């Protein structure tokens, strides 16, 4: 099948608009248990460092315990939500949980202190604050939410809801009926634990984007990176509200350095907007005559910093376009179910057959006498 030019133009426009819409405020809620036995304390440290790198410097850390842990967490979430209501620009809330997960009698995900403890609460009570009707966020389109659940059965939280103007994304350590690898103290001596821990995968993805000097990171790229580095447990992802993927900026300067990383800080001035992908798309027969020129004119409207490069247009059984574009542009185009888009791979160099620019002569600027 093929993609119509109007659809391609809309996909590019929507994807590019994400990149020019910075968050006015960002806040994280980092949750674990006071009597944790899953080594969550190391996950809390790792996630905190990674969040600093994407500019989430306001962090509320909760170590749950007591008689009403669910209500204590709910109060903290609502307090931050009310603060966001006074901000007119886009805002981002990052919610992280490390600890035990279980399935209750109603087949809901339950966040609990231990596998044998009766303490804990249903994740749904928190999820409703992010995506449910009547929540503090309900009716406000300026708040996006990223949820990272490093626990067993976290896939229960990735079920989608009807699309609205804002986005809520959930990254789960395990399937809805599966356990998470490396969350328990008994795995401490297992060398596979760290490499398959969800928090570690997230931290390594942020580290790569930071080291490459990118000025932003799309959630779709993040998920693919985490899956690529999963040899035992595959992370599960759900966009439970909205259709537009979240993009978070990378921040430099005082960003903390992850354990084992070089303290070299890349220059944001030379950083790109993220990975650029090379792919082909086909336009239908009724658009063959105009599709190539229309695409060229459309792409020329954007600044070079957007990194949209039309590499070639050929006519075969249909019009075939070779395009280099940021990752989220490829994802946006690929969302059209009937489109024929082939991903060739990441762009690792400039066009090797492009005409090199001739250096200016030293004498060119001198007046001739």
Buried (B, 14 or more C-beta within 10 A) or exposed (E): EBBBBEBBBBBBBBBBEBBEEBBEBBBBBBBBBEEBBBBBEBBBBBBBBBBBBBBBBEBEBBBBEEEEBBEBBBEBBEEBBEBBBEBEEBBBBBBBBBBBBBBBEEEBBBBBBBEEEEBBBBBBBBBBBBBBEEBBBEEBEBBBBBBBBBBBBBBBBBEBBEEBEBBBBBBBBBBBEBBBBBBBEEBEEEEEBBBBBBBBBBBBBBBBBBBBBBBBBBBBBBBBBBEEBBEEBBBBBBBBBBEBBBBBBBBBEEBBBBEEBEEEBBEBEEBBBBBBBBBBBBBBEEBBEEBBEBBEEBBEEEEEEBBBBBBEBEEEEBBBBBBBBBBBBBBBBBBBEEBBBEEEEEBEEEEEEEEEEEEEEEEEEEEEE
